[in-house]
Amino acid sequence: MVTYQSRTDVSESEKWNLADIYSDLNKWEEDFHHIEKVAAELKEFDGSIRDGNSLFQYLKQSEELSYKFNHLYAYCMLKVDEDTRDSNSQSFLDRAKSLSVKVSSSRSFFMPFLLSLDEETLNGYIAEEPGLKYFEEDLYDSFRYKTHVLSKEQESVLSQLGEALSVPSTTFGMINNADIKFGEVTDENGEKIELTRGMYSKLIDDEDREKRREAYKAYYKPYVEAKNTIASTLSAAIKNNVTLARIRNYPSALEKGLFGDKVPKEVYENLITSTKKNIEPLHQYSRIRREKLGLDELRQYDLSVPLVKGVKQVIPYEKAFETMLKALAPLGDDYLSILKEFKKGRYIDVRETPGKRSGAYNLGIYGVHPFILLNHQDDLDSLFTLVHECGHGVHSRLSSENQPQITAHYSIFVAEVASTVNEVLLINYLLKTEKNEAVRKHLLNHFIDQFKGTFFTQVMFAEFEKITHELAEKGVPLNVEVFNRTYESLFREYNGTEIVFNDEVKYGWSRIPHFYRHFYVYKYATGFASAIHLATKIFEGDQETLHSYLEFLKSGSSDYPLELLKKTGVDLTTPTPIENALQKFKELVEEFSQFV
C-alpha cells in the first residue's frame, strides 16, 4: 500500500472535484453576501404574513436561501475535511457557521407563527394560493410539532444559541481529527513511528498478537490521557440535548430524538430487548474466536484479527471498484452506470493523507451530486467501506433526481438500508464466486465480524446513549467514572465472559464521534436488519422486491421512514425484522463453527 505524505502526492483522479460546487471563490463570496441579504429580507416577513400569497413568497424565498446556503456550507466542510489543520479552510467554515446562525435567526419566527394559526386559516391560505400546493404536506406535518415549538421570542433566543450549543461536538471533532497524537508502534524495520488511524485499522487485525497489542495501546493512549476533557465535552453534549428536550416539552430526550422520523420509542426499546434475548450466538462466537486463536484468554485487541490465517487479501482501489460493480449487478444496469459516473466524475476522495478527516462518509448536495470521503487502505474492510458509502451516494443521487428539493433529503433512519444492502450483496457475491475454501472461510468470518460491528456494537452504543441520557434526566452528574462504569458494564454484557479486560476497554466511549449525534447509532442496526431481508431477496432474483427497493431509493423523504420501509416489505414496528436478522447471525456462527 502506498503511503501519501501530502495531498499533492495523490492522483487527481482519486481526489474529489469541489469545483463542481464552486469553481471560483469569488462566487462563494457573492453567495455569502446574497444569503446575508436574503436572510435580512426573510425577517421582514415577521408579522407580515396575512394571506396565501405572502405565505408562499416567504416559503419560496426560504427554500431558495436553503439551496444556496447548503452549497456554501458543504463546500467549506469538504475543504476542511481534506486537511483539518488548514487554518484558511477553517476560517471559511467558521464564517459559514456564523452565517448559519443568522439564517436560523431570520427564520426563527416562522414555526411559532405557523403553529399559532388554526387549521381552517391555513386551509384558506392553501386554497387561495396555488403555489402553496408544493408546500402543503410539509405545512401540515409541522402541526405535529405544535406542543414542542416555543414562542417567537424564545425561538429567536434558541436560534442565536445554536453555535454555542454545537461547541461540544465541534470541540470533540477538533480533538479527534486535528489534535489527537497516537502513541508509537514498531515498523517493519524495527523503528518506532507514530501510529495513524489507517495504520491502526491494519495492525489491529495483524496475525502477530504483539503488534495488535502494541497498536491497541498506542491507539487508546491519547484518549485515556484526554479522558477528563472528552468526558466534559460528552457530558455537555448530553446535558444540552436533555435541556432542549425539556424546553421543548418532550417526555424524554429519546422521544425528542425519535420524533422527527415518527418512530415510536418501542422500536428503539424492542431493538435492545430483542438483541439481548438473542445474545448467546455472539458469546458462542467469542468462544470460537478464543479457541481458534489458541489463546488462554481473549482480549479486546484479539477481536478483529481474521481467524483464517494466510488468506489476508490485498485489494487495490481499482480492483475494489471493479469488484463492487460485479457484486451490485443484481441492482441493474442503471444502478451500475451511476457508480461508474461517481468514479469518472471525481465524486470520491480516496486516499488517507495527513490531517484528512478520519473514517468515511457520503454527502449528498441537491443540485450538484454526492461527494464521498474514503481513507482507502487496499484491504477487505476498505472494499466494504467503498460499497457502503456508494450505497449512500446512489441513494442521494436517485432521491435528488426524482424528488423536489423539499422531499429530496432522506432521513438518516433509512439511509443505512441503502448502504447495508450493498454490503450484503457484496458478501453474497464473494461467497458465491470464491472457489478457494480457505478464502471462503475467511469471507464468512469477515461477514460475521461485519455483522457484529454493524449490528451488535451499534445496539450496545444505542443502549449506552439511552442510559447516559436517562442519568442526565435524573440529575446524575456525568463524568469519567460514570461513563467508564456504564460502558464497561455494557461491554461485558454484550461480549460475554470470554473476554479478559484491559483497562482501556472502559474508555471505549471516549472515541465515538456518533455519540455527539444523539440517538443516531441505533439506525445502523435497524438499517442492517432491514437490509438483510431486502438484499437476500434481491440476490435471489426477486424482481418485485428489486422494483420496490429501487422505488424506495427514489423516495427521499416523501413519506415517513417506517412507511417507506413497509412498502418494501419490512415492518420495523414488529420484532420480526430484528429477530430474522439475529436468526441469520446464529446460522452464520453455526456454519462457521463447522470449519473450526
N, C-alpha and C positions, 0 to 999 in steps of 0.2 A: 504493500500500500504506500502510495506517495504521501509524504508529509509536506504540507504547504506552510512556508514561513510567513507569507503575507498574501493578501487578496490578489495582488498583481501577478502572482505565480499561477493563478487558476485560469484555465482556458475561458475565453469569453462565452463559448457555447454552454459552459456549466455555471454561468452566473446569470441571475435574473436580470431582465432589462427594465429598469424603473423609468426609462424614458417613455414607456407606454402610458405612464401616468402623467409625468411632467418631463418634457424634453428640454425645458428651459426654466430655470429658477425664477426668471422674471415673471413667468406665467403663474408660478406658485405665489409670488408676492402680490400679483394682481388679484388672484383668488382670495388671498388672505384679507386684503383691504375690501374686496367686494363682499365677503362674508361679514366683516365688521359692519359694513353699511346696511346690508340686508337685515342683520340681527337688530340693529337700531330701528329699522323700519317695522320689524315684527312687533317691537314693543309698542308701536303706535296703535296696534290693534287692541291693546288692553283697554277695555271699556268701550270699544267702538264696533264690536260685532253685534249687530242687531237684526240681521236678516240672513237669508241663504247666500246671497252674493258675497257679503263681507266675510262670512264663514269660509266660503270657497276660496276667496282671494288669500285669506290667511293660510289655509291648508296648502294651497298651491305653492305659495312663496316659501313656506316652511319646508316642503318636500324638496324644492329646488335648492334651498340652502343646504339641506342634508346631503344632497348629491355632491355638491362641491366640497363641503366640509369633509365628507368621508374620503374623497380623493386626497385632499390636502393632508389629513391626519395620517392616512395609510402610507403615503409617500414618506413622511417623516419617520414613522415607526419602522418601516422596512429599511430605511437608510441607517437608523441607529442599530438595528439588528445585524447589519453587515459587520459593524465594528462598534461594540458598546463603549469603547474607550474614546471614540471620536467626539471631541467636545463641540465641534461645529455642527455635526448632525444632532447632537443632544440639544443644542440651543434652538434649532428649528423645532424639535419635538416639544421643548418647553413652551415655545411660543404657541404651538398648536394646542397644547393643553390649556394654556391661559385663554385662548380663543374659545375653547370648548366651554369654559365657564361662562363666557359672555353669551354664547349661543344658548346654553341651557337657561341662563337667567332671562334671556329675551323671550323664552317660551314658557317660563315657569307659571305664568298666569293662566295658561290655556286650560289645563286639566281642571283646576278649580272652577273656572268659568263653565266649561262643558258640563261638569257634573252638578252645577247649580241649576242647569236647565231641567225642566220636566220633559218627559219623553214626547209629549204632544207638541211642544215647541220645536224640538229637534225634528220631529216628523214633518212639521210645516216647513222648516228650512230646507229639508231634503226635497220636498215636493216642489218647492218654488224654484230651485236651482239645479238644473240637470247635471252640472259638473260635480255635484256632491255625491252622485251615484258611485263614483270611483272610491270615495272615502267612507261610504255608508257602513260597511261591515266593521271597519276599524272604529268608527264613531260609536257604534252600538256595543262593541266589545269593551270600549273604555268604561262603560257603565258598570262593568264588573268591579272596577276599582273605586266605586263611589265611597265606600266606607274607609278607603285607605289613602285618599287624597286630602291634603290639608287645605287650609285657607290660602288665598292668594299670597298674603304676606309671609306665611310660614313656608310655602313652597319656594318663594323667592330667596328666603334665607338659606334653605337647604341646598338650592341650586348653587349659591355662592360658596357653600361649604364643600362642594363636590371635589375640588382639587385637594383640599385638606384631608378629606375622608379617604382619598386614594393613597395617602402617604405611606401607610404600612405596606401596601402591595408594591408601590414604587421603590421603597427602601429595600425590601427583600429582593426585588429584581436586580437592583444595583449590587447588593451584596453577593447574590448568587451568580450573576453574569459578569460583573466587572471587577469586584474586589476579592473574591474568593481565590486564594492561592493554596493549591493542594500540596500535600507532603511529597516526599521524594520516593521514587522507585528505582530499581536497578535495571538498566537497559541491557541489551544483548552483549555489550562489550564490558559489562561489569561496572559501569559508571553510574553514578546517581544523577537522575534527571527529574525535573518537576512533572508530576502526573497531570494529564489533561483529561477532560471528560471522554474524549474519543479513545484515548489510551485505556481508560478505566473500563469502558464497555467491552474491550477486547481482553484485558488482563483478568477481569473478574470471572471469565469463563475459560481461562487457561487451564490446561491439564496439570500444570505444575502447581501444587497446592500452596507452596511457599510464595509464589508470585501472586496468587489470589489473595493470600493473607496480607502481603505487603501492600498491594493495591487497595485493599479494603481499608486498612489502617490509614493509608495516605489520603484516601478519599474522604473518610469521616473526620479526619484531623481538624480541618478548618471549621466544620460545623460544630464540633464539640467545643472548640475554642471560642466560637461566637455564640454559644448556646443562650446566653442571657440576652444578647442583643436580638437574636432571632426570636426568642420567646416573647420579647417585648413587642416586636412587630406583629407576630401572630396573635398575641393576646389583644392588641389594639384592633386588628382587623376583625376578630370575632366580636369584641365588645361593640365596635361600630355597627356591625351587622345586627346584633341583638338590640341595640338602641334604636336603630332605624325601624326595625320590626315593631317595636313598642310605639314609637312615634306615629307610625302609620297604621296602628290598630290591627296588627296581625296577631293571631293567637300565639304564634311562636316564630322564631327565625326560620325554622324548617318550612313552615307553611308559607312564609313570605317567599322563600326560595323556590317553592313549587307552584306558586300562584300563577305566574305568567304563562306557564305551559298547561295550566288547568289539570295538574296532576294531583290526585288525592294523596295525602300522606301515607295512606295504606299501601300504595305502590312501593314507596320507599321502605316502609317497615316490613312489608312482605318480602322484599328482596333480601333484607338482612336475615329475617327469620328463616326463610326457605334455605338460604345458603348455609346457615349454621346447623340446620336439621340434617343437611346432606354433606357435612364436612368430612366424614370419615374417609372417602376416597382420596382427599387431599392429604390426610395423615398417612394413609397407605402409601401414597406416592413418596412421602418423606422417608418412610421405612425402606422402600425400594431404592431410593437415592443413596441412603447411607450404606446399604448392603452392596449395591453395585460399585460404589466408590471404594469399598473395602475399608471403611472408617469405623473406628470405635465410637466416635462421636461426630455428629453433623453440626456444622456451624453455618452462620449466615453466608459467609463467603464461599460455601460449598453448594449453594442453592441454584447457581446459574451454569455451572460447568456441565457441558454435554456428557451424558452417561455412556454414549457410544464413542469410543476412542478411535482416533486415526482417520476420521472422516470429516474433520473440520474443513469447511468449504471456503475458498476464496472466490468472491463473486464481484468482479469489477462492475462499475456503474453501467457500462454499455450492455454487458451480459444481463445485468439485473433488469434493465429496461426491456430487453427482448423477452426475457422470461415472463415479465409482467404481461406483455401483450399476448403471449400464448396462454397464460393462466386465465386471463379475463376474456378470452374468446367467447365463452358461453353468453356473455353480455351483449354480443352482437358487433357488427362492423362499425356502426355509427359510434358506439362507445369507444372502440379502439382508435378510430380516426381522431377523436378528441384528445386521447392520450398522446398520439403522435404529434399533434399540434402543440401540446404542452412542451415537448422537447424542442421541436423546431422553432417555436416562438420564444424560447428562453423564458418560460414561466417559472423555472425551477432553479434554485440556488443550491448547488450540490455539495460543495466541499467544506470541511471544517477548516477554519483559519483562526489565527489568534484574535481574541476579542469578539468573535462572532457569537451571537446568541446560541445557547446550547439547545439540544433537542430538535424538534421538527414541528412544523405546523403548515396549515393552508389558510390563506386569507383571500376570500372572495371579495372583489370590488365591483359593484354594479356599474355597468357602463364601460368597464375595462376588461379584465379577465382575472382568474385566480393567480395568486403568487404562492409558491410552495418553497419553504425553507427546509433543507436537509443538512445533515452533517455526516455524509455517506462514508462508511468505513470498509467497504468491499467485503462484507460478510452477510450471513443469512439474516441477521437482525436488520441490517440496512435494506435488504431486499424487501422484507416485510414492511419496514417503515415507508419505503417508496410506494409500495402498493397501497398502504393505509392512507397516506396523505393524498395520493392521486384519487382515491375514492372520494375524499372530501372535495378535491378540486373539480371532479366531474359533476358532483352534486351541486357545487356552486355555479358551475357553467350552465348546467341544464335548468336550474331554477331561475337564473338570471335571464336566460333566453326565452323561457316560457311563462314568466310571471312579470307583472308590472313591478315597479320599484317598491310599492307598498307591501307586497307579499313575496318578494324575491328572496329575502333573507330567511333561511330556515332556522328553526330552533336547534339549540345545542342538543336538546333531548333526542332528536332524530339524526343528528349529524354522525354519531358513532355507528349508526346502522350502515351507512354507505361505505365507511372505511373498513368496517369489520367484515362485511360481505366479501369485499375484495380479498381480505386476508384468508378467509375460509376457502374461497375459490382457489387461492394460491396453494394452500396446503393440500387440498384435494387433488389439484393438478400434479403437484410434485410427488405425492404418494402414488398416484396412478401411473405416472410416466417413468419413475425411477426403477431401474432393474436391479441395481446393486442392493442386496439385502441389508448390508450394514448401513448404507446411506438411508434406506427406508426407515430403519430403526431410529436413526439419528433424527430424521424429519418428524417421526411420531413423537419422539422425545421433545423436539423443539415445539411442536404444536401443544403438547401438554404444558410446557413451561409458558408458552404464549397465553394459553387458556388461564393458567394460574395468575399471570401478571395482569391480563386484561379484565378478568372477572373477579377472582377471589381477592386479589390485592386491592382492587378498587372498592369492593364491598367492605373490606376492612377499613380502608380510608374513609368510606362513607359513614361507617359507624363511629369512627374517631371524630368526625365532624359533628355528628349528632350528639355525642356525649359531651364534647367540649362546649358546644353552644348551649346545651341544657345546663351545664355547670355555670356558665356565664349568666344565664337567665335566673339562676338561683342565687346569684351574687357571690359565687365562689371565685376567689382570685385565681387567675390563670398565670402560671409561671413554669419554669423548667421542671420542677418536681411534679407538678400536676400533669403536664404534657408527657413526661417520661413514664410516669406510673400508668397513665391511660394507654399510651402506645404499646408499652411492654405487655400489659395485660392482654390487649387485643392480639398482639403478635403471637403470644403463647397459645391463645385460644384457637386462632385460625391455623397455625402451623403445627400444633401438636407437641408432644413431649419428646420427640426425637431430637430436636434442636437444642444444643448446648449454647448458652447465651454468652456472647461477647458484650462488653459494657456498651459498645457503640450501638447495639440494636435499639435500645430505648430512645436514642436520638433520631430515629428514622423520621419523625415528624418535622425535623428542622430543615429538611432538604426538599420538601414537596411544594412546588410553586402553586399547584392546583388548590391548596388549602386557602389561597387568597382569592379564589373564585368560588364562593360559598355554595355548597350543595351542587357541585358540578360533577364530581368523580363518579357518583352512582350511575350517571348516564352512560359511562363506558360499559358497565355491567349489563344494564338493561338493553343497550345497543348491541352488545355481544350476544345476548340471549336471542334477541330478535334476528340477528344476522345468521345465527346457526340454523334457524328454521328456513330463512329465505335462501341462503346460499346452498343448502343441501338440495332444495327443490330445483333451483336453477341449474346446479351442476348435473342433476339427473335429467335435465331437459324439459322440465315442466314449463311450457310456453305461457300458460295462464299466469303463473307466478312471475315469470320474467316480465311479461307485459305490465302487470300491476306494480312490479318493483320499479321499472323504468318510469312509469307514470308518477310513482312516489318521488323519484329523483327530480321530476319536473315541477313538483307541487309547492316548493318553497314553504311558506307559512300560510298557505291558502286555507288550511284547517288546523285545528289543534293537533299536537303531536300524536296523542293516543288515537285520535280518529284517523289520522293519515296511516298509521300502522295497521289499524283494523282493516283498512281497505286492501292491505297486502296479505291478510290472514293471520296477523299477530295481535293478540289481545292481552296487553300487559296489566289490565285490571284484574286478571285472573292469575293464579300461581303457575298455570300451565307452561308458559314460555320459559320461566326460570327453572322449573322442575325438569323440563325437557333438556335444557342446556346442562344441568347438573347430571342428568342421566347420561348424556353424551360424554361428559368428563369421566364418569365412572367406567363407561365402556372403553374409553381410550386408555385409562390406567390399567384395566384388566387385560386389554390387548397387549400393552407394553410389558406387563408383568410376565407374560409368556415368553418374552425374549430374554429375560434376565435370570 
